[in-house]
Amino acid sequence: MKVMVLLTIALFPYVNIYGQESFRLPDYPGKWLYLNENNSGEWYDESFYRMNTTELNAYHKTHEKFESFFRNQPLVSHIKGINLSAKSRAMYDHYDHARYPVKNNERVKARLFIQFCPILKRENKIEWFCDEVPYMDIVTNYPKACYESGTSITLLNNLDVCNKMLEMFYMPDSLLDLGDGVILFDWYYENRVVIAVNKRPWWKPVTTREYIERTLAYHKESLKEGNTEEQIVLDAIEKEIALVPEWLLDQPVYLSNELDDRPLLGICSKNEPGARAFCKFNPGYFDNTLPKTTVQLITITIPGHNDSKDYGEIDSQNLWKYIEGLKGADLLKLLSTN
């Protein structure tokens, strides 16, 4: 079980908000509250993607389809104790876009963000509270939403070298099978459902050679940018590389942090203690002949501590029930192509 610090309203029948005592109302009928923010003028505005009229119409239909699908799930019609606050918007990594020029043909990423907001009574008024509550973050066409990086590095000026390190991840365990190949994966910070085109996998193994080359490139670049201590690290990595047999170089890499003689790279066979497969997003996953608005990938992200239907308060419990009620076959129909 993962140990997380909860920032939601926690484990008491009442909370103190803004200096005033508030009581939960677990039996109070809840509602679906929807707001379309695509034309808000904020940083998540749809105008970022520079879509023409045809593309905008396709993009809007995606949001309409998603809002209708998630609003009409069985749990929503008889929800109690919480309101479901849903917002549609464009999604993009503004940190990445600050570093790289925006391209006119960039794949459009749509987003539906749903918060599970507990209903409260305060000073004889019925209110709901949406700060730091459980959520579902549904995003299209965004590979980084599929995983948590398996490496921890210091960002360098050479972002390509850094991204090649950060895009590698440990293949997670399955937390819940929703059917038809759709899995809720068990990560640490956030758990994820990945809905992918069934013609090709969304992930691909990293080979031992590739892992070594990327790691060496990162540390050499760090040395080049002035971190003189990297020479010691590089010398130690070279010694570990010498322990890797030739036949293993073009095989999928397995890593372990339980090996005293290989503390930096951790390369091992899949039968050694602590061995875990190391992967990356499949660079050939997307069909680039399709329009940039075509939905080819969907992820549903929930907080990492929501990995049990018996966990936490009513908002967390309802989130898990909602996920349990989803069907893989229905989720796959949300893809524009499959």
N, C-alpha and C positions, 0 to 999 in steps of 0.2 A: 504494500500500500504506500502510495506517495504521501509524503508529509508536506502540506502546504499551509501557508498563512492565509486564513480567510479574511477578506475585507468586506464581506457581506454582513447583513444584520444577523447576529449569531446567537443561537442556542438559548434565547430567553423569550418569554412571551411578550416582552416589551423592549423598546429601545429608546434612547434619548437622542433626539434629532434637534439640532439648533437650540439646545437647552430646554426642550419641551418633551415630556414623556409621551410616547406613542405606543399603541398596542396593535399587535398583529390581528388580522381578521381572517383566519384560515378558511372560514365557511362562506365568506362574502363572494358573490358571483363576480368573476373576472371578465375582462374584455380584450379584444384584439384592437390595438390602437396603431393605425398606419399613417406614415408621413412619407411622401415622395420628395426627396431633397435633391433630385437631379438638376434642378434649375435654381438652386439656392444661391449661386454666386460665390459659394465657399470653395475651399481647396478640393472638395470632392465633386465639383460640378462636372457634368457630362461634356462641357465644351472643351475640356482638356484634350479629348481624343480626336478633335477636329473631324467629326463625322459629317458626311453629306446627308441629304434628306432620306435617302434609302437606308443608309446605315443607322440613322437616328430612329427610324421607324422600327427596324429590326431590334435595336437596343431597347426601345420602350416596350416592345412585345415580350422581351425576355423578362423585364421587371414585372410586367403584368402577370405573366405565367408563373413566376416564382411567388409573387405575393398571393395569388389565388391558391397555389398548391399548399403553401405552408399555413395559410389562414384556414383552409378547409380540412386540416388534419383532425381526426376524431377528438383528441384531447382538448382542442380549442373550444369546441361547442359546449363543454361542461366544465371549463376551468374554474377553480375556486381558490381564493386566497392570493391570487396574483393577477396582474394585467400583463399582457404580452405587448410590449412596445416595439414596433417594427419600423425600420427606416430603410428606404431604397436610396442608393447613391452610386456614383461611379467609384471604382477602387483603383488606386495606383500607389506605388511605393514612391512617395515624394522625395525620400532620401536618395534613391537611385536616380530619379529624374533630375535631381539637382547636380548630379555628377555626369550624366550622359545626356546628349542631345535627344530631344523628343523626335520620334519618327512618325511620319504621317500614316504609315501602315501598321502602327503598333497594335497588337491584339487587344481588343477592348475587354476590360475587366469590370463586370457588374457586381454589385454587392447588396445583400439584404441582411441587415443587422437586427437581431431580435433579442430584446432584454426581458428577463423574467423578473418583473418588479412586484415585490410584496405589497399587498394592500394594508393600509394602516388606519387607525383611528386616532386623531389628535385634536384635542379641544373640541370634541363632538363633531369633527369634520372627517369625512372619508378622503384619504389621500393615498398615493402610492409613491414608492421610493425606488429610483432607478440608478442610484450611484453605486458602483462596484457590486453589481449583482450578477448572477449567472446569465449566460448569453449563448446564442447561436450566431456564428458569423459565417454566412453563406457567400462564397466568392467564386466567380467564374474565371477561368483561363489564367490563373496565377500560380505558377509552379512553386513559388516560395511558401505558399499557404499549405502545401502538402506535407511539410516536414519541419523538424527542428535540426539545425546544424549539429553535426557530430564533432565539430572542431571549435576551439576557442582561441582566437588570434587577436593580435593588435592590428588595426587597420593601417595599411601603408598607402603611399601615394599611388602605387601601382595597383589599382582596384581590380584589374583582371586577374592578377595573381591571387589576391585576397578572395575574390568570388569563387575561384576554383577550389579553394579550401573550404569556404563556407557552404558550398552547395552539396558537400558530401554529408551523409547521415547514416546512422545505424538503423537497419531495418527493424521496425517496432513489432511488438507482439500484438495479436488481435485481442481486442477487448469485447467486441460484440459483432456477430455476423448478422447483417441485415438481409442476406440472401442475394442470389444472382451475382456473387463476386463483389458486393459492396460491403466494406468492413469499417467498423469503428476501430481505429488504431490507438493503442495505448502509449501516449507520449508523456513527458513529464509536465511541462508548463501548460500545454494545451493538447487535448485529445482531438483526433481528426477522423472524419469520414471522407473518403476519397471516392468520387464518382467519375470514372474514366471510361473512355471509349474502349469497348471490349476487343477491338482488333489488335491492340498493341498495349504492352504494359506501360504504366506511367513512371516506373522506376527501372533502373538498370544497375547491375553490379559494377563496382569499381574494381579494376584489376590491381594486382599487387604492384605491377610496374607503374601504372597510372598514379596510384597513391604515393609511391616513392617519388616520382617525378614532380608531382604537385607540391609535396612537402619540401623537397629540396629547393624548388623554385621559390617558394615563399621565404625560406630562411636565407637564401642567397640574396634575394631582393631586400630583405630586412638589413642584411649586412651592408649591401650597396647603399642603402639610405641612411647609414650611419650608426647602426646598432652594432658596435664592435663585439659585444658579448656573444653574438650569433656565431662567431667562429668556433667557440667552444661547443655550441650546440651542433654545428655542422660536423665537427670532428666526431662527436658521439654518434650522430646519425649514420655516418659512413661506417662506423664499426658495426652498427646493427644491420646495415644493408649487407655487409659481408656474411652475415649469418643466414641470409635468405637464400635457399637453394634455387638454382636456375629454373627448374621445372615449375616453380611456384609463381614466377613473374607474370605469366599471362593467364593465371587463374583468378577467379573472384577472390578479393582479399577478405580475410577475417582478422579482426583485431581483438586484443585483450589487454586489460590494465592490471592483470594478475601475474605478469611475467617479470621477474626481477632482472633477467638478463636483456630484456628488450623494453625498457621503461619509456622510450621516446616514441618509437614507431608502433610497437605492440603487435607487429605482424606475427601471425601464428597460423597453424592449421585449424580447421573447423572442429577438431576433436580435442583441442587443448582447453584447459580451464578458462572460463570467461570469454570464450570465442564468440564474436558477434559479426554478422555480415555487414559490410560497409557498402553503401550504395550512393547513387546520384539520380536526379531526375533524368528521365530518358530524353536526350537531346533530339531524338527523332520522333517524339510523341506527337507533336502537333502537325496537322496537315496544312501546310502553308498555301495550298491552292484554294482553300476556302476563304470566304470573306472574313474580315477581321472581327466582325461581330458574332460569328458563329460560336456557339457554346460547345467547346470540346472537352472541358474539364471543370468539375465543380468540387469544392471542398466545403465541408461543414465543420467548423472549429468550435469546441466548447472548452471551458476551463479544465485544466488537468486534474483537479481534485474531484471532479464529477465523474468518477469511474465506478459508481455503485448506486443502485436504486434505493439503497437504505441510508444513503449519506445525507447528512445536513438537514437544513430547514425545508419548508414546503416549496420554496422557489427552486432549490437544487433538486429536490425529489421530482418536481414536475418537469424539469429539464430532462432528467433521465427517462421519465415516462414518455416524454415527447419523442426522444431519440428511439426508444424501444418500439414505438408505434410506427416508425417509418419503415417502408418496404423497399428493398433494393431495386426491384423491378420498376416501381413507380419513380424512384429517384433517377434511374437511367433514362426514363422518358423525358426528363428535363434537359438532357443533352440535345443539341441541334442535330447531331449525327452520331451514329453508334454502329 
